Amino acid sequence: MLKVQEIRELIKLIDQSDINEFTYETDGTTVSMKKSNNESTVVREVVSETPKQVIAEAEPASKEPIKEASVNEEPQVVTKEEPKKETGSEADYEIVSPMVGTFYSSPSPDSDPFVSKGSELQNDTVVCIVEAMKLFNEIEAEVTGEIVEVLVENGELVEYGQPLFKVKKK
């Protein structure tokens, strides 16, 4: 597998070039990068033994720097539609973790949480931070609605695709 520094160098090279899509395969590992809007790069590293497992996913941020990051990277937020459950919950959408990392509900230990139960969301509302390899990645809602339930605790380790919030869409 590629090292983090090698992936960062690939991201820089792809961002600085006219290449819009790049795939690299070695030793059963595939790394695919794709530009969208000529400003962001998505990196997916897939191990052949588990073909659908995403190991690394990142996009360089184009808005503002993220603290403590030597390479400004922000993840692509991965969300999924969930069918309405019969348990009486009014949630009809889940915001899921786009990567493996540590969940933080606020920008600093002394700050209030980004969102809590009952918070109103817009598409660009930051709902939490997921720290992965010393990079603090702000996760946006990408949906308009209201937080119905917060599913993880501050400082908890989260997995790729793990539900973080239940949302009632508006």
Order of alpha helices (4+ residues) and beta strands (2+ residues): alpha-beta-beta-beta-beta-beta-beta-beta-beta-beta-beta-beta-beta-beta-beta
